[in-house]
Amino acid sequence: MDKLQPTVEAAFEQIMQDYGTRILRLVTFLVKDHSLAEDITQEVFVKAYQHLPRFRGESSVHTWLYRIAVNECKGYLRSWSFRHILPRSWIRKDGELSTESLVLHQEQRNQLVAEVLQLAPLYRQVIVLHYYADLSIKEVADVLRISEGTARTRLHRARQHLKQSLGEGSEWEWTTTDGSQI
């Protein structure tokens, strides 16, 4: 007996459930404005829904969605409104934490996030996709439609910019979000 294939709507609902939060976070990092990121994320999923029947499976679903998200962000960053209206910062400082070490850790993390947000978009993209979205260099290259060598070079240059802006004496360690060190 043949297995029933899910409808486009059911497949799309599953995709939104699996990737909605990840795409929103990625877009937020790329455009630096949470409310704007919500609008762009909605556009990403509208495009994904429209093109889902034509998705051939040549890449993974998350790579396909990240590519759509990055392209939507690039379109926004090239737009008139971005170049003429300053986005609000989405970084918030949370309330008092109970221990000094937690406060120091959060402050360092906020500083790093602020510095990542100050990077040029092509460097910010590789940092966010590699470290935040935990994509491999090959997947980053696929999402951005660049060669793996170019992805590695951009990642190296982005790290150099961050190291320079954070100060040579900083002891920043590059790790993925699962804690493994790079």
Beta strands, then each sheet from edge to edge (+ up, - down):
end
